[in-house]
Amino acid sequence: MSRIRIGLAAAVAGSALLVPAAVHATASKTILKGTVGPGFSIKLTDASGHKVTKLKPGVYLFKVADKASIHNFVLERESGGTFEKAITSVGFTGTKTAVVTLKKGKWKFYCKPHESAMNGTFTVG
């Protein structure tokens, strides 16, 4: 009976050690800021406000401010694999977040209804 208690106590103590690592991993995500609208504008910047042109592979937190109900913000991997995610939708205004693992390749962000005029690219690698 005491072996079971010791084993249970060890399991509980071991799982408690995992929590800080998970919290740290969440806190260490790089934040990228997307903005779509007002008007016909779309951009992606880093936390310092610099235009994103090249990033290292990794996990990123996208915070997208959608300022016009006629637009959306879509992220797509153009080369090196397949990925497409609409972070905001047409009709929505406000802020949404998404956690995305960016892998090596060429990436594009755009407004789907106005893709030819509202888009940007960056590379990961």
Secondary structure, 3 states (H helix, E strand, C coil): CHHHHHHHHHHHHHHHHHHHHHHHHHHCCEEEEEEECCCCCEEEEECCCCECCEECCEEEEEEEEECCCCCCEEEEECCCCCEEEEEECCCCCEEEEEEEEECCEEEEEECHHHCCCCEEEEEEC
